[in-house]
Amino acid sequence: MIRILDLGAILGLVCILLLLILRGKLDHKVSFFIFALGFVIISFRTIGDDTIQYVGIYEALEPSFDSFTLKSVNGFTIEPLWFFLISFLKTIGFSKPYFFFFISSLLPALAIYWVYKKSLLFPKSFDIYFYFIFWFMLYQFSINGVRAFASTCFVILAVWFFYNSKYIKAFFASALVIMLHSSGFIVLLFFVLMKMKFNKKSLFISFFICLTLLAILFQVDWSDPYFSRLYLKLDYYLFAVEQDMLINNSSRELYVFFSRSLFIASISYCFIMLMLSIDVYGKNDFISGLYRCSLITTIACIIMLFFGIFLFSYRLIMFVQPLILFVFCFSLATKPRKYKLPMFFMFTGWYWLFFILYASRFYD
């Protein structure tokens, strides 16, 4: 019952935003307040695979600030930034994880909002549409991947700095992306794709960047705990996690079925949104770069699905979801075809159907 209330609360908030759009009530302060209210709602959530896990981590963690290394808490390894954040919150008196869930979703989302404003790609009247599409597209990622969601939000910030040739800021932003989640190394690939324009100069730059990255990789000490964990984790997600999922849920076949259905639906949804936005490719260099990053990653995820790699492809697709948010919003703002919003509602409803079936856990 509580799960239904969770879903009903966020859907109610989205419906309020939709009602304001339909009535033409575009008060920016009110719409932003409703947007921010969504983060309060998800801070008290009970759904999402990561929710129970992070509640356990938060309650089991003993505050400490002694070393900046990977920490194992409650049988789960977390990055130092997350360990210090939880340690700080518990030290100042937050014994329950609600505020942790709030700031771990709101602050990263504000990075997306900052780029949205700084890009000057959207008129002010489009803000409420942005809030509405944000929650429709990113809600499930915010609750199914706490660390990954935070990392994905800062990807757009790193890419924005890199696109504008602010390389020092891009370096620190990308370092933050990687420190928030080890999968954030994908931001390095995005840097290459953002600059790639399929001419001699861009191909040379991309080739040089790839050689530099290879040189760095050859210098990495893979016996170091961080890098060895990264390699072993990648090996596990590619080759062993699917079998473990089947073994650990041998009596929960429906859970496996609905989980994998959600993974497939998420990747399919991203591809559909990109196809709906294809008419804006080439209209703006920044958006075109985001489109390339999103499309190549989505195609890679589709290929992985064909080889039975479900969980890793789902984790990877999270990193392009904020990029697709920008691409689709730009498509609506600059190329408002009549078919786009109806198709958005249709396919988003289809996507949410899979999510609701998965999240309601009616089969448990």
N, C-alpha and C positions, 0 to 999 in steps of 0.2 A: 504493500500500500504506500509506504514511504517513497519507494522508487517512482511510483506513478505521480505523487505530489511533486517530486523533484522535476520530472519531465514536464508536468503541467505548469510549474512556476516559470520555467524558462520559455516554454511555448507561449504562455500568457504574456510575458514581457515582449516577445517578438510580435505577437498579435497587436499589442498596444502601439508599437512602433509602426506596424503596417496600417493601423487605423488612423494614426496621425498623418501618414503619407497620403492615404486616400482622402482624408478631409482637408488636406492642404495646410495642416497646422505644423509649420516648420519652425517653431520656437527652438533656437539652438541650445539654450540652457536647459530647457525641459528634456529635449531629446538626448543631450549628453548625460543628464542625470539618470534617465532611464537606461542608457547604455551602461553607465557605471553601476547601476543597481544590479545588473546581471552578474557582476563579480561578487556581490554580496550573496546572491542566490547560490552561486556555485561553491562558495566557501562553506556552506552548510550541506553540501551534497552527500548522498549516500550511494551514488552509482559511479561506475567507472572502475576498471580493473585495477588502476593504480591507487584508488582512494583507500581501500582497506589496507593495502601495503604501506602507504605513507602514514596512515593513522598509526599502524604498528611501529613504524620507524620513529615517528615523532614521540610516541609514548615511551619507547625503549631507550632512546638516545640520552646519554649522560653528557651534559654540556662540558665542552673542553675546547681550548684554544691553543693547544700545545704544539701542533705541527700541521703544516699544509700538505697533507697526503691523503690518499684515498682511505676512506673509513668503512669498516664493516659494521653495520647496525642491524640487529634482528635478522641476521643471515643475508643481508642485502648490502651491496657495495655502493656507496654514494660519493660523488665528487666533493672535494674540500669546501667549495663555496656553499653547497647545500648543508653540509655538516655545521659550518660556522653560522649560517643563517638560523638554523633550528636551535643551535646552542645559544645564540644571542636572544632569540625570542623566548626560550625557556628561562634564561637567566633573568630577563626583565619581567617575568611573571606570566607569560602566556603558556599555561600548562596544557591547553587543548589546541588542536591543530587548525582551528577555524581561521585565525588570522594568518597563519602560514599559507593556507590555501588561497586566501584573499590576495595577499601581496604577491604570491608566486604566479598568479594569473593576471592581476591588474598591472603591475609594473612592466612586465614584458609586453603586454598589449599596448601600453602607452608608447612603446618604441615604434610599433606599427602606426599608431595614431600620429606620432611626431613626423614620421616620414610622409604620411598621408598629407599633413599640413604643409610641410616644407617643400614637397614636390611641386606644389602649385598647379597640379594637373586637374584638380577638381574644383568646381565652383562651391561657394559656401552653402548654397541651397542643396547640395548633394550630400551633406553631412549625415542627415537622418537615413538616407539610403545606405550609406556606408555602415552605420551602426546596425541597421537591420540585416544587411548581408553578412556582416561580421559574425553575428550570433548564429545565423542560419548555417554558415559554412564552417565555423571554427569551434562551436560549442563542444562537440564530442571529443575533439582533439585536446581541448583544455582540461577535460576530466579523465581522459584515457592515457594521458602522458604528461605528468606534472613537469618533470625535468625537461623532457623533449619539447613540450609546448613552449616553455620559457626560452629554450635554445632556438626554436624555429622563429619566434618573434624577433629575436635580435639578429637573425640572418638577414632580414630585410634592411635593418639598420647598417650592417656591415656592407651589404651590397650597394646601398645608397651612397655610402662614403666612397667606396671603391669606384663606382660609376662617375662620381664627381671629382675623381683624382685626389681625394683626401686620404692618402695611403696610410698615414700614421694613425688617423682615426679608424680607418678600415682594419688596420692591424689589431688595435686594441678591441674593437668590436668583435672581430672574428675570434680573438683569443677568449673573449667572454663567451661566445657561442660554444666553443670547444670545452671550456671549463664548466659550462652548465650541463653539457651532455656530450659524451665522447663521439656520438654520431655526427656532431656538428662539423666534423672535418669536411663534410660535403660542401661547406661554404667555399672551400678552395677551388672546387670544380666550378662553382657558380661564378667565381671571379674570372675564370678562363672563358666561360660561356658568355658572360656579360660583354666582354671585349671582342668576341669573335664576330666578324662581319664577312668572313669568307673572301677576303682579299689578301694580297701578298703580305702587307704590313701586319694585319691582325693575325694571320696564320703564323708569321714569324714570331710575334709576341707570345702567342699561345704556345708555340713550340719551345720558346725560351723558358716560359713559366713552368711547363711540364718538366723540362730538363732540370730546372732548379729544384722542383719538388722531388724529383727522383734522386738528385744529389743529397738532399736533406734526408730522405728516407734511408739512403745507404749509410748515413752517418748516425742514424738512430740506434741507440743501445736497446735492442729488443728484449734484453734480460731485465731492463728497468721495470718495476712493478706496474707502472701506468701503461707502458706500451705493450708489455706482455699480456696484461688484462685486455687491452684493446684488441690485440690479435686473437686471443682465445675467445673473446666475446664475439668477434666477427665470424670466426670459424664455427662457433656454436650456433649463431643465428642462421648461418647459411646451410649447415649440414645436420644439426642435431636437434634443434629446438622443436621442429615439427613432430618428430618421433616422440620426444618427451611430452609434448602436449597431448598426444594420443594416449600415452601410457598413464600420465597423471590424471587424465579424465576418462579412464576406460569405462566408467559407469555413467558418464555424462556426454553421451554422443550428441545430444541436441545442443549442448553448450559449444562443442567443437564446431558443429554445423553452422550455428548462428554467428559464432565468432569469425569463421572463415568467410561466411556470406557478407559480413560487415566489411572485412578486409577487401574483398572483391568489389563490393559496392562503392567503397571509398575511392579506390583507384579508378574505377569506371566513371564515377562522378567527376573526378578531376579532369579526366580526358574529355568528357562531355562539355564541361565548362570551358575548356580550352578551345574546343571546336566552335562553341557559341561565340567566342571572342576572337576568332581568327581574323576577322575583318579589320582589327586594329593593329595587326602586325605590320611593322614598317612605318606607322604613323608617328611614333615617338621612340627615340632610341632607348630610353630607360625601360619603357613598357615592353619593347621588343626583346630587350635583354632578359627581362623577367619571363617572357613567353618562351624563349629558347631554354632557359634553365628548367622551367616547369615541364615543357613538352618532352625534352630528352630524359628527364628523371622519371616522368610518368610512363614513357615507353619502356624504360629499363624495368620499372616495377611490373608492367604488364608481362614482359618477358619472364621475369622471376616467377610470376604467378603460374605461367605455363609449365615451369619446372618444379612446381609445388612448394615454392618458398613464399609462404603467406605472411608470417609475422614480420620478417625483415622488410619485405616490400611495403607493408603497412607502416612500419616505423619510418621508412625512407620517404613515403609520400607525405608524411607530416611536414617535412621541410619545404615542400613546394606549396602547401595550402595557403600560407599568407601571401605568397607571390601570385597565386591564382586569384586571390581576393582582389589584389590591385589590378590585375589584368582585366578581370570581369567588370569591376567597378568603372574602370576607364572605358571599357567597351560600352557600358550603359550610359555613361556621361557624354561620350563623344559620338557614338553610333547607336542612338536609341531606336533600333529596329522594333517594329510592333511585335515580332515573334519572340523577342528575347525574354521579357519578363514572364509571359505565360510558360515558356519552356523552362525558365529558371524555377518557377513554382512547381511545375510538373516533376522535373528531375530531382529537385531538392526534396519534394515530398516523398518520392520513391526512395531516396537516400535515407531520409529520416525514418521511413518505415522499417528499414533494416536495422537502424540504430535502436529504435524503440523495442523491436522484437528481441534484440540482443540485450538491451539494458534492463528491460522489465523482469528478465529471468523467470518468466512464468513457467518455464520448464524445470526449474529446480525445486 
